[in-house]
Amino acid sequence: MNTEGFDYDIYDLNSYYYDLPEERIAQSPAQKRDQSRLLVMEKESGKLKDEPVFHNIINYLHEGDVLVRNNTKVIPARLLGEKKETHAHVELLLLKELPDQKDVWQCLVGNARTVKVGTKVSFGPNDELVAECLEIQEEGLRLFRFTYEGIFLEVLDRLGKMPLPPYIHAQLGDNSRYQTVYAKIEGSAAAPTAGFHFTPELFEELKKKGVEVLDVTLHVGLGTFRPVKSDDIRSHDMHSEFYQMSQETAERLNLAKEEHRRIIAVGTTSTRTLESVMQRYGKFQACSGDTKLFIYPGFQFKAIDALITNFHLPKSTLVMLVSAFSSRANVLHAYEHAVKENYRFFSFGDAMFITGEKIRD
């Protein structure tokens, strides 16, 4: 894949395709989180440097830098049940609870055509959890009302499975490996995977170095992982995802901006949260709400100065986001390099650090 002199349309979906051998897709996490590999890239020039372990990120972060991470926690959102009328198997992926209707969730249905309004799906022995379809939405989405006894998340812990991406073919032996070590606020249907590389010990080292660590929340849902189907990416409709920022975080981020200190996002979800707030208010502000922000080349970044991220699926909104932050040519060249150098891709794969600073040889 040679991007030099390549004639492409920046809005054409196929411009964000790259060849990836299946064996490069990581099927399990690194044995130790911060021992995954790290590819560092200069944002403007595209210059690359291979680091043997992610822990070396500490050499690229400086006193005064602000590291912003997404503290969302993945819920066991994958439910396998059967229709009460026919006993046919039904699979649900819980995406988000409606803010104004308790126990009503938007779900992605595996065999959606068989689920009509009024269909009831049972999970667990003795109808421990029952979902009734209330509304049919687009592309396999449905609204369900759940009935149960006790506390919903405790019932979900017993009956649900971790919602691993479809390209990961085996269940985890330890579900905590599909969480960041700082996961706190329950609500995601997928993990903010750039955070997988951090350990408590690494955060302690960073704080001792004078790096400030702040949290925001974005509950990862269909907006993040839904495939782009329109040939013109500008026609893609992002699904909304809930985010929030505290007063303390907003104040500290505004101070960092005033003092011209770098704001470094851990992952695309943190990026979208920070940029959503800046787009809406022109500064950082305590807030919560839904975002449908779709970041692709031409987007003007107002919040972040550097980005820690994983290697993303071809033609995904996430590849478009990192291409917007650097350039499409730089990103695809980096991905080509990563394939040749046997980096591991996607959720359990290795990491990239995209920085505006010059890389030392």
C-alpha positions in Angstrom: 0.0 0.0 0.0 1.7 3.1 -1.2 0.0 6.4 -0.3 2.5 8.6 -2.1 0.8 10.4 -4.9 -2.4 8.5 -4.4 -5.4 10.2 -5.9 -8.3 9.8 -3.5 -11.5 11.5 -2.4 -11.2 12.5 1.3 -14.9 11.8 1.7 -14.9 8.4 -0.1 -15.3 5.5 2.3 -12.9 3.4 0.3 -10.1 5.9 0.9 -10.0 4.5 4.5 -9.5 0.9 3.6 -6.2 -0.9 4.2 -5.1 -4.5 3.9 -4.9 -6.4 7.2 -3.9 -10.0 7.5 -6.2 -11.8 9.9 -3.3 -13.0 12.0 -2.6 -9.4 13.0 -5.9 -9.2 14.8 -5.1 -9.7 18.5 -7.3 -12.4 20.1 -6.2 -11.9 23.7 -4.7 -9.0 25.7 -1.0 -8.6 26.4 0.1 -10.6 29.4 1.0 -7.4 31.2 -0.9 -4.3 30.2 1.9 -1.9 29.8 4.1 -4.4 27.9 2.1 -4.1 24.7 4.1 -2.3 21.9 3.9 1.4 21.1 4.2 3.2 17.7 5.0 6.9 18.1 4.1 9.2 15.1 4.8 12.9 14.5 1.4 14.4 13.8 2.6 16.7 10.9 5.4 14.8 9.2 4.2 11.3 9.9 7.7 10.3 11.1 7.5 7.0 13.1 9.4 5.5 15.9 8.9 2.0 17.3 8.9 1.5 21.1 9.2 -2.0 22.4 6.8 -1.5 25.3 3.9 0.9 26.0 5.5 1.8 29.3 7.9 4.0 27.4 5.0 6.4 26.9 6.4 8.0 30.0 9.3 9.3 28.0 6.9 11.3 25.8 4.8 12.9 28.5 6.1 15.9 30.4 5.5 17.8 33.6 2.4 19.9 33.2 0.8 17.7 30.6 -2.8 16.7 31.2 -3.8 13.1 30.4 -7.6 12.7 30.0 -9.1 9.2 30.2 -12.6 7.8 29.9 -13.6 6.2 33.1 -16.7 4.3 31.7 -17.1 0.7 32.8 -18.4 -2.0 30.5 -21.5 -3.9 31.6 -22.1 -7.5 30.7 -24.4 -6.2 28.0 -24.7 -9.4 25.8 -27.8 -11.4 26.7 -28.7 -14.8 25.2 -32.3 -15.7 25.7 -35.4 -17.2 24.0 -38.8 -16.0 22.8 -41.4 -17.0 25.3 -43.9 -17.9 22.6 -41.7 -20.1 20.3 -38.5 -20.7 22.4 -36.5 -19.4 19.4 -33.1 -18.1 20.4 -32.7 -14.3 20.6 -29.5 -12.3 21.3 -29.6 -8.8 22.6 -26.8 -6.2 23.1 -27.8 -3.5 25.5 -26.7 -0.2 24.2 -28.2 2.5 26.5 -31.0 3.0 29.0 -33.4 5.8 28.0 -32.8 8.7 30.4 -36.4 9.4 31.0 -37.7 5.7 31.2 -36.3 3.4 33.8 -35.6 -0.1 32.7 -36.2 0.8 29.0 -33.1 0.1 26.9 -32.2 0.5 23.3 -30.8 -2.8 22.2 -29.2 -4.3 19.1 -30.9 -7.6 18.2 -29.1 -10.4 16.5 -32.0 -11.8 14.6 -34.1 -8.6 14.6 -36.7 -9.7 12.0 -38.2 -12.3 14.4 -38.7 -9.7 17.1 -41.9 -7.6 16.8 -43.6 -5.1 19.1 -45.0 -7.2 22.0 -42.4 -10.0 21.6 -41.2 -11.2 25.1 -37.8 -12.6 25.5 -36.8 -14.6 28.6 -33.3 -14.9 30.1 -32.2 -17.2 32.9 -34.1 -19.8 34.8 -37.7 -19.2 35.8 -37.9 -15.9 33.8 -35.4 -14.2 36.0 -35.2 -11.4 33.4 -37.8 -10.7 30.8 -37.6 -8.1 28.0 -40.7 -6.9 26.1 -40.2 -5.2 22.7 -41.8 -1.7 22.8 -40.6 -0.2 19.6 -39.0 -1.2 16.3 -36.2 1.1 15.2 -33.8 1.1 12.3 -31.1 -1.4 11.4 -31.8 -4.1 14.0 -32.4 -1.7 16.9 -35.3 -2.2 19.3 -36.6 -0.7 22.5 -37.2 -3.2 25.3 -38.6 -2.9 28.8 -37.0 -5.2 31.3 -38.7 -6.8 34.3 -36.9 -8.5 37.1 -36.6 -8.7 40.8 -33.8 -7.0 42.7 -31.1 -4.7 41.3 -30.8 -4.7 37.5 -27.0 -4.6 37.3 -26.7 -7.5 39.7 -29.1 -9.5 37.6 -27.1 -8.6 34.5 -23.9 -9.7 36.2 -25.4 -13.2 36.6 -27.0 -13.5 33.2 -25.0 -11.3 30.8 -21.8 -11.9 29.0 -19.0 -9.4 28.3 -19.7 -7.8 24.8 -16.5 -8.7 23.1 -16.2 -7.6 19.5 -17.1 -10.2 16.8 -13.5 -10.4 15.6 -12.5 -11.9 19.0 -13.4 -15.5 18.8 -13.0 -16.7 22.4 -14.5 -15.6 25.7 -12.0 -14.1 28.3 -10.9 -16.2 31.3 -10.8 -12.9 33.2 -13.5 -10.4 32.4 -11.4 -7.6 34.1 -9.1 -7.6 31.1 -12.0 -6.1 29.0 -12.0 -3.2 31.4 -9.5 -0.4 32.0 -7.9 -0.4 35.5 -9.7 2.9 36.2 -13.2 1.9 35.0 -15.7 3.4 37.4 -19.0 4.5 35.9 -21.1 1.6 34.6 -22.8 2.0 31.2 -20.7 0.9 28.2 -21.5 -1.7 25.6 -17.8 -1.7 24.6 -14.5 -0.8 26.2 -12.4 2.3 25.6 -9.6 0.1 24.5 -6.7 2.7 24.4 -6.9 2.7 28.2 -6.1 -1.0 28.4 -2.3 -0.3 28.2 -2.2 1.6 31.5 -1.5 0.1 34.9 -1.9 1.7 38.4 1.9 1.7 38.7 2.3 3.6 35.4 -0.2 6.2 36.6 1.8 6.6 39.8 5.0 7.2 37.8 3.3 9.7 35.5 1.9 11.6 38.5 5.3 11.7 40.1 6.7 13.2 36.9 4.1 16.0 37.1 1.5 14.7 34.6 -2.0 15.5 35.7 -4.6 12.7 35.1 -8.3 13.7 34.7 -11.4 11.7 34.0 -14.4 12.2 31.7 -17.1 9.7 30.9 -18.5 8.6 27.6 -20.6 5.4 27.5 -19.4 3.6 24.4 -22.3 2.4 22.2 -23.3 2.1 18.6 -21.9 5.5 17.8 -18.4 4.3 18.3 -18.5 0.8 16.7 -21.3 1.0 14.1 -19.9 0.4 10.6 -20.0 3.1 8.0 -22.2 2.0 5.1 -22.5 5.1 3.0 -19.9 5.6 0.2 -19.8 9.3 1.0 -18.8 9.4 4.7 -20.5 12.7 5.2 -23.8 10.8 4.9 -23.0 8.6 7.9 -25.3 9.2 10.8 -23.6 8.7 14.2 -25.8 7.3 16.9 -25.8 9.3 20.1 -23.7 8.4 23.2 -24.0 9.8 26.7 -21.1 11.8 28.1 -20.3 13.9 31.1 -17.7 16.2 32.5 -17.3 17.3 36.1 -16.8 20.9 37.3 -13.4 20.0 38.7 -12.2 18.5 35.4 -13.6 21.4 33.4 -11.7 23.9 35.6 -8.4 22.1 35.4 -8.7 21.7 31.6 -9.5 25.4 31.2 -6.5 26.2 33.3 -4.3 24.0 31.2 -5.5 25.8 28.1 -4.7 29.2 29.6 -1.2 28.0 30.6 -0.6 26.5 27.1 -0.1 23.0 28.6 -0.7 20.0 26.4 -4.0 18.1 26.7 -3.5 14.4 25.7 -6.6 12.2 25.1 -6.5 8.5 26.0 -8.5 7.1 23.1 -11.1 8.3 20.6 -13.9 8.3 23.1 -12.1 10.8 25.4 -11.3 12.8 22.3 -15.0 12.9 21.2 -16.0 13.9 24.7 -13.5 16.8 24.9 -14.2 18.0 21.4 -18.0 17.8 21.9 -17.8 20.0 25.0 -15.6 22.5 23.2 -17.8 22.5 20.1 -20.9 23.1 22.2 -19.6 25.7 24.7 -16.3 27.1 23.3 -14.6 26.1 26.6 -14.6 23.2 29.0 -17.7 23.2 31.2 -19.4 20.9 33.7 -22.1 19.2 31.6 -23.7 16.0 30.6 -25.7 15.0 27.6 -25.6 13.0 24.3 -23.1 13.5 21.5 -23.3 12.5 17.9 -20.0 14.1 17.0 -18.5 12.5 13.9 -14.8 13.5 13.4 -13.3 13.1 10.0 -10.7 15.0 7.9 -11.5 18.7 7.8 -12.5 18.8 11.4 -10.9 21.6 13.4 -9.7 20.3 16.8 -10.1 22.7 19.6 -9.4 20.5 22.7 -6.6 18.0 22.3 -2.9 18.4 21.5 -1.9 14.7 21.3 -3.7 11.3 21.2 -3.0 7.8 22.5 -5.0 5.3 20.5 -5.1 1.7 19.2 -5.0 0.5 15.6 -8.6 0.6 14.2 -10.7 -1.3 11.8 -10.5 -0.4 8.1 -13.2 2.1 6.9 -14.3 2.8 10.5 -15.2 6.1 12.0 -12.1 5.7 14.3 -9.7 5.5 11.4 -11.3 8.7 10.1 -10.9 10.4 13.5 -7.2 9.7 13.7 -6.8 10.7 10.0 -8.5 14.0 10.9 -6.0 14.5 13.7 -2.9 13.8 11.6 -3.7 13.0 7.9 -5.1 10.1 6.0 -1.7 9.5 4.3 0.2 9.6 7.5 -2.2 7.2 9.3 -2.3 4.7 6.4 1.5 4.8 6.1 1.7 4.1 9.9 -0.7 1.2 9.6 1.3 -0.2 6.7 4.4 0.0 8.8 2.6 -1.6 11.8 1.5 -4.6 9.6 5.0 -5.1 8.4 6.5 -4.9 11.9 3.9 -7.4 13.3 2.1 -5.0 15.6 -1.2 -6.4 17.0 -4.4 -4.7 15.9 -7.8 -3.7 17.3 -9.2 -4.0 20.9 -6.5 -6.2 22.4 -3.7 -4.9 20.2 -0.9 -2.5 20.5 -1.0 1.3 20.8 -0.1 4.5 18.9 0.9 7.9 20.3 0.3 10.8 17.8 2.1 13.9 19.0 2.8 17.4 17.7 6.3 17.2 19.1 9.4 16.2 17.2 10.6 12.6 17.9 14.1 12.1 18.9 16.1 9.4 17.1 
